[in-house]
Amino acid sequence: MATPLALAGIKVVELGALIAGPFCTKILAEFGADVVKIEPPGRGDPLREWRHLRDGTSVWWHVQSRNKRSVCVDLRNAEGQDIVRELIQRADIVVENFRPGTLEGWGLGYEALSAHNRGLVLVRISGYGQDGPYSTRPGFGVIGEAMGGLRHVTGTPDRPPSRTGISIGDTLSALYGVIGAMVALEHRRKTGVGQVVDVALYESVFSVMESLLPEFDAFGVVRERTGSILPGIAPTSAYRCNDGSYMLIAGNGDSIFQRLAHAMGRDDLAADPALRHNDGRAQKQAWLDEEIERWTSARSPDDVLAAMHSADVPASKIYTVRDIAADAHYAAREMIRDVDTSSGPLKRPGIVPKLSATPGRIEGGGPTLGQHTDDVLRELGYDAARIAGLRARHVV
């Protein structure tokens, strides 16, 4: 008997492209939702051609669009809008990441859609939200990171603000989109009525900025770039080993610091009353980090890691993707999955979170452009002649 999927029976229409909206629907699809991705005829979602391509298709595409069905429809065409409107009448969730006003310009705003589908949940992901003075501005994840406060605190003080290395503003917004969709579905279960979930990129970033705002409000403190340390919480940093690589050690708990000091053979640090609690260690943070790095820099990464594990101190080497792909724990937790795609086998990240009764699934790679157009149109009741006519008019 097949393992049940928690979102089986939930129908999702994905509008938009690239990262935030499609990442949101990727998660819904992994747990069983039937996601129909609407793409423009021609080249489709630009993500198909981003970064490294294999057989003409981005390998990123096979992560972002797995488990989805691709339908090519020209949304600038009135007939194309009618097709999408029909799909949405049967949908539970629509996810879009256009600039505010775009759907309304096509006659696909929430009032128009919900008039024929009272229970519809519309997830809207945009740079600045659906209202406010900046709402019509274009916005990408990097802009959300800048306005949300993350860029200012990322990097080292002597360099310009640094990128985090991934499109974190987009992915945070996608996660909030999933949360909002699930909350809205629960509300619909109780009332029968859907709603709009309004996710702004900058707000998604700002919401995870910890004590940034209250520290400013209470003390006038503006948090700045500090590199690998966590200001006011010590010791936590990346420490150089004898081969030039770095080890991340988090010894900031009071009892953890005691174990760290003993593991280093520094009973004097463990016994120092000024270092017994975090507030005292924070006052000597730079000096303490130098003492720890003096110890790590005389040792190999393996020796440092073994000592930390033996002392029950949280620590890790800084993983590259090569380390990730070879790691036994990643493999044991099925976070490295070999999946067949249209261009052959490909390793991809596994599914998060892990549900005990209704785990998610991965079925192949991302669809080819328009792969499911005819199937979906037939589900709407279109016959072969009507579909052929739409193709002849370049609507699909």
Summary of the structure (lengths in Angstrom):
residues: 396
radius of gyration: 25.2
end to end distance: 37.6
largest distance: 85.0
contacts: 1243
relative contact order: 0.14
helix: 41%
strand: 15%
